[in-house]
Amino acid sequence: MAQQKAQEIIASDPVVVFSKTYCPYCTRVKKLLTELGARFNVIELDRENDGSQVQAALAGLTGQRTVPNVFIGGKHIGGCDTLTEIHRGGKLVPLLTEAGALVIPAAA
């Protein structure tokens, strides 16, 4: 059940962040995405009844046991360090735009 739930959540939004409310790395990822103006869905695993099962299912799907666990366009990206590195390399905004999570205003 948890694996199916995780896969449905991942498929339902352009960007999904599996997070925990008390995690400072999760806070950094959510802040970065917010600052960029991205639309994203946050699943706070520590507030979900089946959060530990979903986290275990994600570990099975991705090999990553930690949070944040970020998906963009249905693809596993990784955690805070990976997302930050992608952003520093100038590739996060195009990735978010391609996924439909970020709308760049047309030049006037």
C-alpha positions in Angstrom: 0.0 0.0 0.0 2.7 2.5 0.9 4.6 2.0 -2.3 1.5 2.5 -4.4 0.7 5.6 -2.3 4.2 7.0 -2.9 4.0 6.4 -6.6 0.6 8.0 -6.9 1.8 11.1 -5.0 4.9 11.3 -7.2 2.8 11.1 -10.3 0.2 13.6 -9.1 2.4 16.8 -9.0 5.2 18.2 -11.1 7.4 18.5 -7.9 7.0 16.5 -4.7 9.1 16.9 -1.6 8.9 14.1 1.0 9.9 15.9 4.1 9.7 16.0 7.9 8.7 19.2 9.7 11.7 19.3 12.0 14.4 18.6 9.3 16.6 21.6 8.6 17.6 20.2 5.2 13.9 19.8 4.3 13.4 23.4 5.3 16.2 24.5 3.0 14.7 22.7 0.0 11.3 24.1 0.6 12.7 27.6 1.0 14.7 27.3 -2.2 11.7 26.1 -4.2 9.5 28.8 -2.7 12.1 31.5 -3.6 12.2 30.3 -7.1 8.4 30.5 -7.3 7.9 26.8 -8.0 4.7 25.0 -7.4 5.3 21.9 -5.3 3.6 19.4 -3.1 5.1 18.7 0.4 4.4 15.4 2.2 5.4 15.8 5.8 6.1 12.2 6.7 6.1 12.8 10.4 2.5 14.0 10.1 1.3 11.1 8.0 -0.2 8.0 9.8 1.8 5.8 7.5 4.8 8.1 7.1 7.4 5.6 8.2 5.9 3.0 5.7 6.0 5.6 2.9 9.6 6.5 3.8 10.5 2.8 3.7 8.7 2.4 0.3 10.7 5.4 -1.0 13.9 3.8 0.1 13.0 0.7 -1.9 12.1 2.8 -4.9 15.1 5.2 -4.8 17.8 3.7 -2.6 17.6 6.9 -0.5 16.5 6.5 3.1 16.7 10.1 4.1 14.6 13.2 3.7 14.1 15.5 1.9 13.4 13.1 -1.0 12.7 15.3 -4.0 11.0 14.3 -7.3 10.7 16.6 -10.3 8.6 15.6 -13.3 8.2 12.1 -11.7 11.9 11.6 -11.6 13.9 11.1 -8.4 16.3 14.0 -7.9 17.7 13.3 -4.4 18.1 15.3 -1.3 19.1 18.8 -0.3 22.7 18.6 -1.4 21.8 17.3 -4.9 19.1 19.9 -5.4 21.4 22.7 -4.3 24.1 21.4 -6.6 21.7 21.3 -9.5 20.6 24.9 -8.8 24.2 26.1 -8.5 24.9 24.5 -11.9 22.0 26.5 -13.4 19.9 23.5 -14.2 17.2 23.6 -11.6 15.1 26.4 -13.1 15.0 24.7 -16.6 14.1 21.4 -14.9 11.3 23.0 -12.9 10.1 24.8 -16.0 10.1 21.6 -18.1 8.1 19.8 -15.4 5.5 22.6 -15.4 6.2 23.7 -11.9 7.7 27.0 -12.9 6.2 29.4 -15.4 8.7 31.9 -16.7 6.9 35.1 -17.7 7.2 36.0 -21.4 9.4 38.9 -22.2 7.4 42.1 -22.7 
